[in-house]
Amino acid sequence: MALRLGRAFRTSVAPMIDVTDPYFLRLLRLISPFGNHRLWTEMVHANAFSRGRIHLDPKKLSQHIPLHELQSDFASGIVVQIGASHPEDAYAAVSELASLGVRHVNLNCGCPSRNVQMGSFGAVLMKSPEHTADIVRAMSEAASQDGRESLTVSVKCRIGIDEDESPEFLRRFLTTVSSRGRATRGSDIEFILHTRRAWLNGLSPEQNRTIPQLNYVRAYEMIKEYPQTSFIVNGGLDTVEAVKEHLSAADGVMIGRKIRENPWFLSQLDQHIYGIPAEQLPDPIGVLSEYANFVDQVHESHGTRYSVLARPLFGFFHGRKGRVLRRHLAHAVAQIKPLGKGVVDQRHEVKFSELLQDALAKSEMEYAQSMSDEEDVKVAQTE
């Protein structure tokens, strides 16, 4: 365990496709404004930079890269994950990301989806450690060009692929990538170990996140064997106690589905891992107000669909209250549709903050009414 990760970044929010977009990351930053956690983007293919020239299209770029965060004091806590199958594409992507102010770029070597496999990136790269090392070296060289020292490179991988979950398989991958992937002037490569193996055939990406058994033992074997390498452990961490336990042995932990289902888990970590007093934690209504103002600005600047901007809020509240708000907000957003090609529906002029306020008011009334009805039923049953 190298312990080169700063205290502020011993916890990370995992990259999740269709979840950790710039808008969800902004919501997380509002929930946890203390800079304690690394926030990871969903995977962006390196081709988007080398061939698609996404960095020249502000609107498209803003849909994938959290530019707002990169322009803030929290820039060092943003990690952009890329998928790449060719070193030259990876080099171009890291170069452009560096010019945007990105401080940390990660290579995805863990996604098992069929489409990703067809593109020869993701988890399938673990079968070719030498080729993966070439990609990582290109990233490291781009990160260290022009005297850059603040941009780091990491690799997120599985502990095994298909039938092979042997220590020899993982050891070969880690040794090859860490030794050959580092540029002459570059920093050491960090690794994020997903403690479930990836099945490339027979399981969907979602099933790959739950069906393969967790193997923390294998991860900690590697941590002991590579004491000079930084390791973050990922997989199945959904309680404060589990986070504390794994932080005692690893450089950091990564949490995914728990944050997707309950973004306020970050607030629990702030309090119980980082010692933030309860009275300093943001309140939900204040966070909603700030997020709504942010969304109004984004929509005005880029015309981003309300359905995309509303999605991060669907896990904001839990239980019946959460379900009621989701329903009212989804209904309000669904009404914002163009009347026809070239015709602007006047409802587009309604700000998201106004839609949210209306949805909140209706959900509060419905929730209060349902609780009152339940109380009446209880009283009637006791009479």
N, C-alpha and C positions, 0 to 999 in steps of 0.2 A: 504494500500500500504506500503510494508515493506521497499522498497528502499535499499535492501542489494546488489542489482546488481551494479557493478561498472559502472561509466560513460562510460567506454570503451565498455561495453556490453549491452547497452540499445537497441541495434538493433541486430536482428538475421536473418540469412537466413534459411528458413524452410527446414526440411528434405523432399526430393522429390525423389521417386523411379525412377531409371534410369536417374536421373539428378545430384544430389549432390554426385557423386562419388568422389574419391580422386583427379581426374584430373580436374573436374569442380571446386572443392574447391581450388585447386592450382591456377587456373586461377583467381578466385575471390580474392585470397590473393595478386596476382600481380596487379590487378586492384585497390585494396584497401590495401596498404601495411602498414597502420597505426595502425592496431590492434584495430579498433573501433568496429568490428562486430563479433558476435559469428557465426561460420559456423558449420552447422549440417550435419552429414552424412545421407545417406539414411538408412532405417531401416535394421539392421542385426539381424537375429534370434539368441536368446541365445543358441539354440541347436548347432549352428555352433562352439561354444566354448566348451560346456559341452560334446557334443557327436562327432561333426565333427572335433574337435581339430584344428580349423583353425589357431590358434595362432602358431602352429608348422609348418605351411606351408607358408613361406615368400611370395611366388608368389601369392597365393590365398588371403592371408591377405592384401597384398598391393592393391588388387582390391576393398577392402571394407573399410579399415581404412587408413586415410591420414598420414602414417608414416612419410613422409617428414615434415609435419607441426608439428607433435608431437616432432620432434627432433630440432625444431626451437624455437625462442623466443615467438612464437604465440601459443604454446601448450595450454595455458589456454583458448584460444578462440575456441577450438574444442570441439564439443559435439557429442558423439556417441549415436545414438538412437538404442535401442534394442526392439525386440518383445519377449514376454515370456508368457507362460501359467503356468509354475511351478516355485515355489520359488527356488528350488535347481538349476535349469538351470540358473536363473537370478543371483544367488549368484556366480556361476562359471564364468559367462560371465563378471561380474563386477570385480571379482578378477583378471582375466586375462587381462582385459582392463587396470586396475590400474597398473599392472606390465609393460604395454607398455607405460605408461606415460600419459594415458587419465585422465583428471581432472574433467570431467562432463559426466555422463551417464543418459540418459532419457528413460523412459518406454513409449512405444507407446500405448495409449488407445484411439486412434482416427481413425485408418484406418478401413474403412467399407467393404473392398473387400471380396468377397465370400471365396477365398482361406484362407485369414487371419481368417475369422470367423470359418472356418472348423478346424483351428488349435487352436481355443479357445484363441486367443489373439487379440490385437487391440481394436477397439471400443466396441466389445462385452463385454470386461472386465468391462465396466461401469455399466453393469447390476449386477455385483457381487462385490460390494465395499469391502467386507470383504476379499474375495480371492485376489483382487487387492492389498489390504493393506498388505497381507502376502508376495506377490511378492516384493512390494516396501520395506518392512522391510528387506527382504533377501538382496536386493540391498544395502540398507543403512548399514546393518551389514558388508557386504563385503567392502563397501567404508570406513568404520571406523576401520577395522581390522588392527592390527600391528601399531596402533597409527596414522593412516592416518587422516589428517585433511583437505587436499586440494581437495579431491574428493567429489563432490556434486551430489545429485540425484534429478531428477525432473520427473514430469509426464505431458505428453501432452494429453489432452482430449478434448472432445466436450462439448458444453453446454447442449446437450440433445441427446436422442436416440429415433428414430422412432417418435411415437406420443407424447412422454413425453419430453417436454422442460420446465417443471415447475421448479421454484426455489427450491422446496423441493427435487426433484430428484438430481439436481446438488449439493445442500447443503449436502445431505446425503453422496454423493460420496466424496466431498472435506473434510468433517469432519472426515469420517472414515479413509480415506487414510492418511490425515495429522496427525491424532492422533495415529493411530495404525501402520503406515508405518515408523515412525521414530525410528531408533535404539537408545538405551540408550545413547551411546556416539556420535551418528550421528547428523548431522546438520538438520535443518528444510527442509521439502520437498517443492520444488518450483513447480508451476503449470503454464502450458502454455494452455490458453483457446482458442480453435478454436471456433469462434463465430457463426458457423453454426452447427446445429444439424446434426447427421449422420443417414441416412436411410439405414438400414441393408438389406432391400429388395426393389427391384424396381429401384434403382439408381446405376450406376457404380461409382467407386471411382472418376473419373473425374467429373461426374455429381454432386456428393456430394460436390464438391468444388465450385459449381456455382449455383445450383438450390435452395437448402435450403436458406431461407432468413438469412441475417446477423442479429444478435441480440446482439449489443454492450451493450444494456441496461442491459441484464442479466449478462454479464461479469462484468460490473461496480457495479451492486448490490452485487456481490460476493466480489469484491475488498473492498467495504465499510464494509461488514460483517466480513471479515477476515483481519483486518489491520496489523496483525503480519506475514502474509503470502505473499511471493513474487509472483506476477502474471505478466505474459507476455501475451499480447493480439495478436491474430492471426486471419487473415481473411479479404480479401478485401482491404488491404492497398496498394495503388499503386501511391501515390503522396507524395511529401515532406510535403505538407501542412497537409495531413492526418496523417503522421507519427508524426509531431509536435503536432497535436491536441491530439493524444492518449498518447503521452509521458507525457503530462501534468497531466494525471490521473493514468497511469499504470507504473509499474516498468520497462517495456520494451515492444517492439513490435517485431513481427515476420513477415517477408515478404517472400512470396513464388513465385507465378507465375510471378510477376513483374520482379524478378531477373532472372528467367528462360528465360523470353522473352527479357530482356535487362539487362545483368549483369552490365552495366555501371551505373545503378541506384545507385549502391553502391557509386560511385564517387560523385553523386549528394548529397547523404546523408553525405558523408565526408565533403563536402563543406558547406552545409546549416544546418546540425545538429551539426557537430563537429568543424566547423570553420576552416577547412583546406584551406589555400589560393589556389586559382585556379592555380597559377604557380607551386605549389608543387604536383599537381595531375599528375599521370603517363600518358604518351601519348600512344595511341593505338599501334603504330608501335613498341615502346619499349616493351610493354607488350607482343605482339605477338612474338617478338624475344626471350624474356625470357621463355615464355611458350614452344616455339619450342625446346629450349635447354633442358628444363626439360623433355619434351617428348622423346627426343633422349636418354636421360639417362635411363628413365623408360623402353623404348623399348629394349635397350641394356641389361638391368639387368633382365627383366622379360619376354621379348617377347610379351608384350601386343599388341593386334591388333591395327593397325592404325585407324580402323573405330571407335573404342572406344575412342582413344586418340584425334581424330578429333572432336568428337561430341560436346564437350564444346564450340567450336569455331563457331558453326552454328548460334548462336545468337549474335555474337561479333559485327557485323555491321548491320545496319538496312536499310530498304528501298531497292531500286534497287541495291545499292552497296553491301548490305548484301546478296541479292539473287544471285548476280553474283558470289561472292566469295564462297558461299555455293556450288553452282553448280560445280565450277572448283575444289574446294577442294574435294568434294565427288567423282568426276570423277577420280581425281588423286589417291585417296585412294582405289577406286574400282579396279584399275589396279594392286594393290599389292596383288596378289593371287598366291598360290603354283601351279605349273604346274601339280602336281600329288602327290600321297602318297609317301612320302619318298624323293621327289624331291624338292629342294630349288630353287625357282625362283630367278634369280639374281637381280630382281627388289626389293627384300627384303633388299638388301644392300643399297638402297637409303634411306638416312636419312629423317625423317619427316620434319626437318627444310628445306631441299631442296625441298620437295614436296610443302610445304607451300609457300616458296619463289616463286616457279614457278606459283602456283595458284594465288598468289597475283599479280604477274606481268601480267598474262593473264586477270585477272579480272579488273585490272586498265586500261589496254588497251581497253577492251570491254566496260567498263563504260565510258571512255573518248570518244570512238567512238560513243556510243549511245547518249551522251550529244551533241556531234558535229552534229550528224544527226538531232537531235531535233531542234538545233539552225538553221540549214539549212532550215528545214521545216517552221519555224517561219518567217525567212527572205523571203522565197518564198511566203508565204501567205500575206505578207505586200506589196509585189511588184505589 
